[in-house]
Amino acid sequence: MKVKKSLHLIAWLLLSSLTMIQSAHSTERASKPAAEHVWQAADGVYKYGTGHGFNSMFVITTDGVIVFDSANTQHATGMLAAIKEMTDQPVRYVVQSHNHWDHAGGGQVFRDQGATILAHVEAYQWMKANPHHDLALPDEVWAGKRKDLILGGKTIELHYLGMNHGLGMTISFLPKEQVSFIADLVTPNRVLFTIVPDFNITEWVRSLKEIEKIDFNKAIYSHTHSEQPFGSMQDVVLTREFIEDLQAAITAQFKLGTPFEEIPGKIELKKYKDWVGYKEWLGMNTLRVMLDMWMGPYPWRPTPHYE
């Protein structure tokens, strides 16, 4: 009888130990981060960034994953690994925000997984004319001002805003989750990028005003110098105000008759003195914006027939 009770006690202790071990493993899995370099913006919506100055967005649905801006092979490879840590769903689409190589590179990493690369027709035409060793031409193109991409119960609105920066610039917006992915048009807590390459300043301001009409609560910006993982509409407003304040300061110097070459050294915008690049780039920003105001806005092209 004592032997039987001892066997029951041993069995109970073994079962209890196994349960505790299993529970500990379950707790460990539950507390483990979803993936390195990933922040969750909303249900199924994530930011991926490695701290090297570039951020992408990806959306996990019940029928696959959508990636926004593959950037380059190294970045795309890291993002794919992070996605695989979080889901078994395949990557179905890669949406490229615009034509520039530093955003549209690395697509082959996802194409090799069976994904379709998608871009606006204007971006595609430029990519085709300007090949790059890390650039995979889109498999599917779209035209016009709006396309809805629907996958696994999630809707992503693709908004083309016309001229602003590069070609085919697309703003991606999830209306239910109220999250937007915005490339290059807004970089929180930083003045404009160096010599402000490939921006039509007038059309940029117009585009920012259009973005202000999109009802998002969180934004994933491809570049940011904020300590917060996500941005907001306030970043859009501040970017527009910076450009308009710079234009106003330049206009004041024009009216004073300040020699053209002296104007960049005269401009101060103390409201933005703590932004990244203020000391190093404000003069370059000023020269570029004043050239746009003096020569006329550029680059420029006729409005496509589909707009």
N, C-alpha and C positions, 0 to 999 in steps of 0.2 A: 504493500500500500504506500509505504514511504517512498519506494522507488518510483511509483507511478506519479506521486505528487512532485517529486524532484524533476521527473521528465517534463511534466506540465509547466513547472517553474522555469526550466531551461528554455523550453519552446516559447514561453511568454516573453522571456528576456531577449531571445533572439529576434522575435517578431517586433518587439518594442525598439530594439536597436536598429533594425532595418527601416522601421517607420521613421525614426529620428533622422537617420542618414538620408532617406529619401526626401524628408521634409526640408532638411538643411540644403540639399541640392536644389530643391524647388525654390527655396528662398534665395539662393545664390543666383539662379537663372532670372528670377523676377527682379532682383535688385541690380543686375548687370546692365550697363548702358546699352541702348539699342544698337549703337555702332559708334565708333570713334568719329569725331568731327561732324556729328549730326545733331541738329536741334529741331524739335518738333514745333511747327507753327500752328497746326490745327490737326484735326483727325485725318490721318493719312498724308499730311502735307509736311515736308521736311526741307530744311536748309542743309546743304553740304558745303563745307569750307575747311581748308586745311591750315588757315592762318597765313597763307602766302599771298593774300590780296585778292583772291577770287572766290566767289560763292555761286553755287548752282542751287536749283530747286528740283526735288523729285516728289512725285505723287504716287502713292501706293493705292491701288484699287483692287477690287475682287477679281478683276480680269486682266491684271497686268500693271506695269509701272510706266510712268511718263517722266522723262528727264528733260530739264530745261537748261540749255547751254552746256555742252560737253567740254568746251574750253581747249583742252589739249590731251594727248594720250596719257600723260602721267596723272592728271586730274581725273580724267574719265575712268582710268583703271582703279584709282582709289575709291571713287564714287560707286563703281560697280561692286567692289568688294563690300562696301558699307551696306549697299542695298541687299546683297545676298545674305548678310548677317541678320537682316530684318525680315525678309520674306522669301518664299520660294517662287513668287510670281515672276514671270519673265518681263524684261523691259520691252514694251511694245513700240514706244515712240520716243524720239529725241526731237524736241522743238528748239530750233536755233533762233535766237532773238534777232540777229541781224548778220550782216555779211562779214564782219571783220574776223581775221584769222584767230585772234586771241580769244574769241568767244565760240567760233564755229569749228575749231579743230577738235581732234579726238573722237569724232563720230564713229569711226570704224570700230572702236572698242565695243560699242553697243550694236552696231550693224552685225558684227560677228556673232552676237547673241540672238540675232533674228529681228532686231528693232528696225523700224522705218524712220528715216531722218526726214524731218518736215521743216520747210522754211518758206517765207514769202517769196513770190516770184522775182521781186527786185533783188533780193539777197542771192537767190539762185543764179540769176543772170551774171551778177558780179563774180560769184564764186567760180562759175564756169569759165569766165574770161581771165580769172586771176588764180590759177592753181597753186597749191601749196602742198608740201610733202605730208603734212599732218591733217589735211583737209579732205573730208569725204563729201562728195557732192550729194545734196539732198535727193532722196528717192521720190519725194512727193512735194509738190509746190501748191500754193494757194494764192489767190489774188483778191483784190478788194480791201475793204476796211475791216471786215470782221469774219472770223471763222470760229465755230464752236467745235471743240474736240470733246467727245463723250466716250468714256471708257469706265466700265465697272461701276456705273451709278454716279460717277463724278463728272461734272461739266467744267471745262476750262474754256473761257472766252479768250480768243486771240485777237488783239486790237492792233491794227496798223494805223499809225497816226500821220502818215505822209512824211514830208521832209523834216528832219531834225538832226540826226546823227547817223552816218553810214547810209546803208540802203536796206529797205525792208524791215526797219525797226519794229519789233513786235512786243507789245506789253501783254503778259499773260495774267489772267484774273480768274480766281475761283469764286463765283458769286455766293455760294452757300457758305463756304468757309471764310469769305471776305479776306482772302490773302492774295497778294499780287507779287509777280516777279518782274523786276524792272532792271534793265541792263543799261549802264553808262549814262543815262539821262539824269540820274540822281546818284550822287555819292555823298552820303551824310558826313558832316563835320570835316569837309575838305573843300577848298576852293576849286576852281575849274582845273582840268588836267593840263599842266604845262602850257603848251602853245595852242591848246584847245583844237586838236586836229579833227578834221572832217565833221565839223559842226556848223550848221546854218543857225546863227544866233537868234535871228528873228523867229524862225520856224521852231526853234528849240523852246523859246518862251511860250509860243502858241501851244506847242505840244504839252508843256507842263500844265498849262491851264486846262487842257483837255483831260489830263490825268487826274487833276483835282476833282473832276466830275465823277470819277470811278469810286464806288463806295467800298473801299477796303479799310480794314482795321490794322492789318499787319502787312509789311512789305519785306520781301527778301531782295536786297540790292546786290548786284553782281560785285560791287565794290563798296566798302564802307570803312569809316574810321571811328565809328561809334563803339562804345564798350558794350552796348546792348546787341544781342544776336539778331533782333528784328527791328525794322524801321517802322515809320508811320507816315501818314499824310503830311505831317509837319515838315518832314524832310523835303518833300516836293515843294512845299510853299517856301521854305527857306532857300532852296536852290534858285527858284524863280526870283525871289526878292534880292538875292545876291547879284544875279545878272542885271536886274533892273536898277539896283543901287549903283553898280559899276557903270552902267550906261549913263545914269544921271550925273555921276561924278565926272565922267569924260565930257559930257555935254557942257558942264559948268566950265571946264578948262577950255573947251572950244570957244565959249563966249568970252572968256578972259583974254583970248588971243595968245594963249600959251603956245610956244613953238611945238610942233607936232612931236619931235623927237624927245622933248622934255616931259611930255605928259605922263608916261609910265612912272617916272620918279616922283610925280606930284600927288598921285592917288593914294589916299588912305581910307580904309573902310573899317573903322575900329570895332564895329559890331561883330566882325568876323575874324578879329585878330588872333583868336585861339584856335581857329581851324587849321588843319594840317595843310602845309604848303603856302600859308599866308605870306611869310617873308620871302620864300624862294620863288613862288610862282605868280604872285599878284602882278608884278610888272609884266610878265609874259601874258597873263590873262588880259591885262589892260591893252597891250599892243594889239593882240588878236581882235578884241572886241571893237577897239577904235578903228581898226582897218575895215571891219565889217560895216561900221557906221560911216566911214569916209568913202569907201569904194562901192558900197552896196552889199547886200547879203549874198554870201556864197558858202559852199557850192549851191548851185541852183539847177533845176531841170523842170521841164513842163509837167503839169499835172497829168499822170497817166489817164488813159481813157476810162479805166474801170473805177476811178474815184468818183 
